[in-house]
Amino acid sequence: MIDPTAFDRDGAAALLRFYRDIGVETLVAESPFDRFAQSEAEKLLRAAEPAHRAESRAQPAD
């Protein structure tokens, strides 16, 4: 279960990117609170994605 109050925007986005990087596309929401937490975390991820993409483009490739 993800507590949406436990992370700031960058922390929630990083956590969801980690799950997606390891192949977890959808977090399993088993309770109403889990579903709420999942939707809030996904909103934070969507909000952070444009900044993450801009940072990725700004960094030179190794």
N, C-alpha and C positions, 0 to 999 in steps of 0.2 A: 504494500500500500504506500502511495506517495502522499505525503502531507504537503499541500501546496504552500502552506505558510512557512515551511522549513527552508525554502530556497528563495533566493532572489531571482530575478529574470535570467541572469547568466547561468546560475547554478541549475535551475530547472531545465534550461535549454541544453546545457552540457549533459545532464543526466539522460534526457531523452535521446540526444544524439548518440550517447554511449549505447543505449539499448538498441537503437536502430543500426548502429555499426556492427553489433554482434548478432544482428539478424532478427531482433524482436520488433516486428512492425507495429503491433498493437499490444498495449499492456492489458492484461486481463483485469477487468473491473468486476469484482464479485459482490460488492455492496453499494448502496447509494452513495456513501462517502467516497468509495474507491472511484466510482464513475465521475463524481464531482471533481475529485483530485486529478483524475486523468484528463478531464476536459480543461481544467485550469492549467495544468502543466503543458498540454498541447497548445493552448492559446499562447502561453509564454514562449514556447518553441517557435511557433509561427511568427511571433513578433520579433524574435531574436535572429531568425534566419537571414533576413537581408543584411544585417550587420555582420553575421558570420561569413556570408558569401563575399562581402566587400573585404573583410580581413583576409580571406583566403586568396583573393585576387591580388591584394597588396603585397603579400609575402612572396619573395622569389622562390622558384622551384629549386630543390636540392639537386 
